């Protein structure tokens, strides 16, 4: 807990930062933030739990991005488990890869190639990606269709 005589916190909405007498003490700012984020507060203030509850009502359980305790990685695990099950049962699986260009643009191509090899991606795919990189003109760092 902060001392009652905490220094003022700068706040753009209260005017110039040099006018300390117009600023709220840090304790008030932190208490207000805590009330908004702590679901145990019984004052009706919105908190992060309210947002999750709202999203739970609107987003399917299969949604992984932007949801608590789920990510792209967990999505891949779920997908591969389902795809493997379908194949083992004799079913057909069609896979469509969407535009990952922005994700790949942010990673060095040589690092990406190394990671693919570490993950035991077949060498034909890795070589195709290496050759695709060589097709990109100098000065451009994005992928394009070959």
C-alpha positions in Angstrom: 0.0 0.0 0.0 1.2 3.5 -0.8 1.6 6.2 1.9 -1.2 8.6 2.2 1.1 11.5 1.2 2.2 10.1 -2.1 3.5 12.5 -4.7 1.1 13.7 -7.4 0.9 11.7 -10.6 1.1 13.6 -13.9 -2.2 13.6 -15.8 -2.5 15.1 -19.3 -6.3 15.7 -18.7 -5.5 17.9 -15.7 -3.5 20.4 -17.7 0.2 21.2 -17.6 2.3 18.7 -15.7 4.1 21.5 -13.9 0.9 22.5 -12.1 1.2 19.9 -9.4 -1.7 21.4 -7.3 -4.1 20.4 -10.1 -3.0 16.8 -10.2 -4.5 13.8 -8.3 -2.3 12.1 -5.7 -0.9 8.8 -7.0 -2.9 6.9 -4.3 -6.2 8.1 -5.8 -5.1 7.2 -9.4 -3.9 3.8 -8.3 -7.0 3.1 -6.2 -9.2 4.1 -9.2 -7.3 1.8 -11.5 -7.5 -1.1 -9.0 -11.2 -0.7 -8.6 -11.6 -0.9 -12.4 -9.5 -4.0 -12.6 -10.4 -5.9 -9.4 -13.5 -8.0 -9.8 -13.9 -8.2 -6.0 -14.8 -4.5 -5.8 -18.5 -4.3 -5.2 -18.9 -0.8 -6.4 -20.2 -1.6 -9.9 -17.0 -0.3 -11.5 -16.2 -2.1 -14.8 -13.2 -4.4 -14.7 -11.4 -6.8 -16.9 -13.7 -9.7 -15.8 -16.7 -7.9 -17.3 -15.0 -7.8 -20.6 -14.3 -11.5 -20.5 -17.8 -12.3 -19.5 -19.1 -10.2 -22.4 -16.8 -11.9 -24.9 -17.7 -15.4 -23.6 -21.3 -14.6 -24.6 -20.3 -13.4 -28.1 -17.3 -15.5 -29.2 -17.3 -19.2 -29.9 -15.3 -21.5 -27.7 -13.2 -22.4 -30.7 -11.9 -18.8 -31.0 -8.2 -18.8 -29.9 -6.9 -15.3 -30.8 -7.5 -12.5 -28.4 -9.0 -14.7 -25.7 -7.8 -15.6 -22.2 -5.5 -18.6 -22.0 -5.6 -19.3 -25.7 -3.3 -18.3 -28.5 -2.3 -19.1 -32.1 -0.2 -22.0 -30.7 -3.1 -23.6 -28.8 -5.2 -23.1 -32.0 -2.6 -25.1 -34.0 -2.6 -27.9 -31.4 -6.4 -28.2 -31.5 -6.4 -28.1 -35.3 -3.7 -30.7 -35.8 -5.4 -33.0 -33.2 -8.6 -32.8 -35.2 -6.9 -33.2 -38.6 -4.9 -36.2 -37.4 -8.1 -37.8 -36.1 -9.9 -37.3 -39.4 -7.0 -38.8 -41.4 -6.8 -41.8 -39.0 -10.5 -42.4 -39.5 -10.0 -42.4 -43.3 -11.4 -39.0 -44.0 -10.0 -36.3 -46.3 -8.5 -33.1 -44.9 -8.1 -30.0 -47.1 -5.9 -27.3 -45.6 -5.9 -23.7 -46.8 -3.1 -21.5 -45.6 -4.0 -17.8 -45.4 -1.9 -14.8 -45.8 1.0 -15.0 -43.3 3.1 -12.4 -45.1 3.0 -9.8 -42.3 4.1 -12.4 -39.8 7.0 -13.5 -42.1 8.0 -10.0 -42.9 8.8 -9.3 -39.3 11.2 -12.3 -39.0 14.6 -12.5 -40.7 14.3 -15.0 -43.5 17.5 -16.9 -42.4 16.1 -17.2 -38.9 12.8 -18.5 -40.3 14.6 -21.1 -42.4 16.7 -22.3 -39.5 13.6 -22.6 -37.3 11.8 -24.6 -40.0 14.7 -27.0 -40.1 14.8 -27.3 -36.3 11.1 -28.2 -36.4 11.9 -31.0 -38.9 9.9 -29.4 -41.8 10.6 -31.5 -44.9 13.7 -30.3 -46.8 11.8 -29.8 -50.0 9.6 -27.2 -48.4 12.5 -25.5 -46.7 14.5 -25.3 -50.0 11.4 -23.9 -51.8 11.2 -21.1 -49.2 15.0 -20.5 -49.5 14.6 -20.2 -53.3 11.5 -18.0 -53.0 13.6 -15.6 -50.9 16.2 -15.3 -53.7 13.4 -14.2 -56.1 12.8 -11.0 -54.1 14.4 -8.0 -55.6 16.9 -6.1 -53.5 15.4 -3.3 -51.4 12.1 -5.2 -50.8 11.5 -7.3 -47.8 8.1 -8.8 -48.6 7.2 -12.0 -50.3 5.5 -12.2 -53.6 4.0 -14.8 -55.8 6.5 -16.7 -58.0 
